[in-house]
Amino acid sequence: VELDSGAIKTETYHGVQLPLTVREENWAVQLIHDESELWTTLAERYQTITGTALTSPEQLHVKVSLFLGTAMPEQVNDAARRCGEHRCAQVLLFTDERTLLEVMPIVDLSEGRVVQLLSDSWSVPQTEGTAERSGA
C-alpha cells in the first residue's frame, strides 16, 4: 500500500516459495519415518553412531529447509528437479550429540513421498516408490 495515495501495488514473482510451516516440517519427517527401507538405513546409521536403537523420530534432531531443484540441478534426479514447481523439503537428521546421519532426504510434500537421498556414503535399496540416491 502506498501511504500517500492509498493505492495497492502488487508484484508477481515466479520460482519463489514461502518458508515451510511447522506442520510441513513435521509431515516431511513423518514421510521419512514411513519409508521403511530409508528408516532402516537411518536406524542402522544411528545405532552405529550412538550405540542406541532408533525407535522413533523424536530421538532425532532435525533441520528441515525448503528445497528447490534449481539449487543443484546436476546432483538431483528428475523428481527432485520438479521441486520449485512442487513444494519440497530437504531434511538434515542429527543424533542428540548433533552428529549428522549423512543421509539427507528430499521430500516432495506435494506428492507426499521421499524423492531422493543426498548422500556420499549411504544408499537405500531401490523398490518401486522409494527414493533414489544422488549420483554425486
Residue, then its C-alpha position, 0 to 999 in steps of 0.5 A: v500500500e502506498l501511504d500517500s495515495g492509498a493505492i495497492k501495488t502488487e508484484t508477481y514473482h515466479g520460482v519463489q516459495l514461502p518458508l515451510t510451516v511447522r506442520e510441513e516440517n513435521w509431515a516431511v519427517q513423518l514421510i521419512h519415518d514411513e519409508s521403511e527401507l530409508w528408516t532402516t538405513l537411518a536406524e542402522r546409521y544411528q545405532t552405529i553412531t550412538g550405540t542406541a536403537l532408533t525407535s522413533p523420530e523424536q530421538l532425532h534432531v532435525k533441520v528441515s529447509l525448503f528445497l528447490g531443484t534449481a539449487m543443484p540441478e546436476q546432483v538431483n534426479d528428475a523428481a527432485r528437479r520438479c521441486g520449485e514447481h512442487r513444494c519440497a523439503q530437504v531434511l538434515l537428521f542429527t543424533d542428540e550429540r548433533t552428529l549428522l546421519e549423512v543421509m539427507p532426504i528430499v521430500d516432495l510434500s506435494e506428492g507426499r513421498v521421499v524423492q531422493l537421498l543426498s548422500d556420499s556414503w549411504s544408499v537405500p535399496q531401490t523398490e518401486g516408490t522409494a527414493e533414489r540416491s544422488g549420483a554425486 
